[in-house]
Amino acid sequence: MTEDQSNPPLAAAPPLFSMPVTDDRLLKMSSFCPQAKQLVDALFDGPEARDKVRQYDHTIRVLQILYPYLFPAQRKSPSRLLLGSWKACDPVTNWVEHNVPDRPSWLTPRLYADCAHLLDWKQYIRFSRTDLTRLHGGPLVAHILRVLRARANAQLRATGRESVRPELPAPHGREMLSNTTAKHSLVSYFAHDSTLAAVLSHLGLFDRRKPPLASTIIFELHEICSDPRHCSLGTDDSDPFYVRLIYRNYSWPADERTEQALVLWPTACMPDLLAPKQPSARSSLCPLARWESTIRDTYARLEPDECAPPTNWFHDWDQLISAEKIPIQTIALLFSQIILLKFLLWTQQLMYPPERSHTSVASEALPISNVM
C-alpha cells in the first residue's frame, strides 16, 4: 500500500488557524498585559485575598505540607499562598471529579470541598470588576460580536440587501478571523475555563462557579423578519438579526445537574428580549444591535493601548526606539554605553587621583644629573 493510499486526503477539512501565545490577547486570559497584571497583583494582595487566606488557613497549611515546592519559603504574601493553593487544588479536585483510582487517604471530603471553593473563587476574583474584564474578557466579547455582525452583513449582501451596519471598533490584540462570508456557519474557539469565566463576567452572567471540563458558550445568530416576503425580496431596511446565548455547564451538585444546555439572558438585553414564535425555539433572543450598543464602550481597543504600563519618560523613549527603528536603537545603546564608561572612569579618577611615585621623580631628575 502506498503512502497516498494509507493516508487518503480528507474530503472536507475545517479551516484551522492559530497565532503565537505572545500575540494572543483574546483567548489567553493570562496573556502579557502590564496594566491587567498590576490590577490583579493589587487585588491578590488586597483585603479580600487576605480574608480568604485566613478563612482557609488550615487547608492551605495542609497543601503546603503536601506540595511544598509550590510555596516558596521566603514569600508568604496572600498572593503567593493563593497561587500555590490553586496549583495544588487542580489535581486534588480532578482526582475526585473524574474518579481517578487509588485516591490517597489524605484527600478528605473537607480538603476537596475547600479546594473546589478556592478554585471557584479564583475564577470569580480575577474578573470581579469592570476594569479587569475591560482588558480580559471584554475584548473577546467584542470580537465575537464583530464576527456576528460581519456574518449578518454578508447575509444581507448575499440576498441583495444593502442595509448593512458597521462592526464594533476592533478590540486590542490580534483578531483571529477575518473575511467572514455568507458560507460561514460555525466558528469554534478552544480555550480554558478562565476564558469562559472572563466572558461571562463581562456580560454579568458568571455564577461564581468554575466552568467544568468541556463547558461551552454558544452565540447563536438568528435572522427574524417581520415579513418573510420583504426578506426574500431584499426590501427590509430594519436590522433583523438576533443573538441567543447558550451555556453548557455541569458544575452544579449531582442532584441539580441537567443534560439541557442553559439559555442565558444578559441583563442589558432584558427590555428587548424577543420570544420567537417558531416551535423549535426554546427561549428568548436579544437584538444584535442591542448587544453592540451595550458592549461598545466596555472593552479595551487597539488605540490607545490600555495594556501598556503608565506613560513616563522611559516608556516614551522605548516607543521612540521601537523594533521598527533598529539602527536608532543600536546607536543609542552604543552611545549610552560609551557615556557610562566615561562617567565611571571620571568617577574613579576623582576618588583615586594618581600620585607621583619616587620612580617618576628620579626619572625627571636624571637629566639634571647628566648635565652636571
C-alpha positions, -999 to +999 in steps of 0.1 A: +000+000+000+014+034-010+016+064+013-011+081-006-034+051-001-027+047+036-033+085+042-060+095+017-069+132+016-098+144+037-130+150+017-136+182+037-112+197+063-122+225+086-101+257+082-077+259+112-058+289+123-036+298+152-013+325+165+017+327+188+008+328+225+027+361+228+002+377+204-030+362+219-048+387+240-083+374+233-084+337+243-055+335+267-066+354+298-032+352+314-015+368+284+010+396+289-008+428+298+011+450+322-019+470+332-040+439+339-012+423+359-009+454+380-046+454+388-046+416+396-015+418+417-030+445+438-062+425+441-045+393+452-027+411+480-058+431+490-082+428+519-104+403+502-075+380+494-062+383+530-096+373+543-097+343+521-063+331+533-074+334+569-106+316+561-088+286+546-057+287+567-060+251+577-064+238+542-036+260+529-013+246+556-022+211+546-014+219+509+019+234+519+029+201+535+017+180+506+031+203+478+060+223+494+076+231+461+045+252+452+050+276+481+083+295+482+095+296+518+107+332+516+074+346+503+043+344+525+022+371+509-015+363+503-009+362+465+018+336+468-002+314+492-033+316+469-013+309+437+003+278+453-031+266+466-047+269+432-019+249+416-022+222+443-060+222+442-062+215+405-051+178+407-069+174+441-103+183+426-096+163+393-089+133+414-124+134+429-144+148+400-130+123+374-130+093+398-093+087+394-084+053+411-061+049+441-072+081+458-048+089+487-060+088+522-052+124+529-077+135+503-106+141+526-141+155+518-132+187+536-100+191+516-119+186+483-147+210+493-122+237+503-102+232+471-133+234+450-143+266+466-108+281+463-108+274+425-143+288+422-132+320+440-101+322+417-123+324+386-145+350+403-120+373+418-098+376+386-127+391+367-148+406+395-145+443+384-152+461+351-117+474+349-104+438+349-129+425+323-122+456+302-088+441+295-096+404+297-130+391+286-144+423+271-122+423+240-132+387+233-169+396+236-164+425+212-145+402+188-174+377+188-200+404+181-178+417+153-178+382+138-216+380+141-221+414+126-198+406+097-217+374+091-250+393+092-237+418+067-225+390+045-260+375+046-276+409+036-253+413+007-258+377-005-296+383-006-294+417-024-299+439+007-276+468+013-288+479+047-255+468+064-244+481+097-208+488+108-190+464+131-178+474+166-144+490+168-116+464+168-105+453+203-069+453+215-049+423+204-048+404+171-081+391+159-082+355+148-108+356+120-114+379+090-131+378+057-164+364+070-187+353+042-223+341+040-209+305+038-196+306+073-220+286+096-197+278+125-167+294+142-153+275+171-126+286+196-109+263+221-097+279+253-096+275+291-120+278+319-107+312+327-117+323+292-153+313+298-152+329+333-139+362+318-166+363+291-195+355+314-182+380+340-180+408+314-216+400+305-227+400+342-237+363+340-210+345+359-224+323+387-190+322+405-186+285+398-155+273+380-165+262+345-160+224+344-143+204+317-160+206+283-180+237+292-192+257+262-205+291+255-225+293+222-235+325+205-263+318+180-271+343+152-307+343+141-324+362+113-360+370+120-380+391+096-414+407+104-424+399+069-406+369+052-416+384+017-396+415+025-366+395+035-366+374+003-372+405-018-344+424-001-366+454+009-364+451+046-344+481+060-345+471+097-320+450+115-335+415+115-306+398+134-308+384+169-285+365+192-292+337+217-266+328+243-263+292+255-241+279+282-233+242+286-223+238+322-225+208+345-209+224+376-239+221+398-242+194+425-251+160+412-287+162+424-292+195+405-275+187+372-294+187+339-285+175+305-301+205+290-279+235+280-287+267+297-300+297+278-286+329+294-303+362+294-279+392+296-293+419+318-286+445+293-309+428+268-339+423+292-360+452+278-357+440+242-359+402+246-380+387+219-398+354+221-399+340+186-429+320+175-410+292+159-418+259+176-381+249+177-371+280+197-370+273+234-361+307+247-357+343+240-334+362+216-317+395+220-313+420+191-277+420+179-278+458+177-287+459+214-257+438+223-234+461+203-247+492+220-242+479+255-207+465+248-193+494+227-176+513+255-168+484+278-137+469+263-101+479+256-095+488+219-064+489+197-059+526+202-049+537+228-032+505+240-047+502+275-025+472+283+006+493+282+021+505+316+016+541+326+034+565+303+067+580+316+099+592+300+114+557+298+082+544+281+083+573+256+119+566+248+112+529+244+085+537+220+108+560+201+134+533+195+109+505+188+117+474+169+109+492+136+138+515+142+166+490+150+195+513+137+185+541+160+182+516+189+216+502+183+233+536+180+215+548+211+226+517+230+263+521+220+262+558+228+248+552+263+274+526+270+302+550+260+288+577+282+285+553+311+321+541+306+334+577+306+314+585+336+329+555+355+364+564+346+359+600+356+345+590+389+374+567+395+399+595+388+381+618+413+381+591+440+416+579+434+438+607+419+472+595+405+502+601+429+537+610+418+559+580+426+596+581+435+605+564+402+589+592+383+607+619+404+641+601+397+634+600+360+627+637+360+659+644+379+680+622+358+687+647+330+698+673+356+724+649+369+736+641+334+741+678+327+762+682+358 
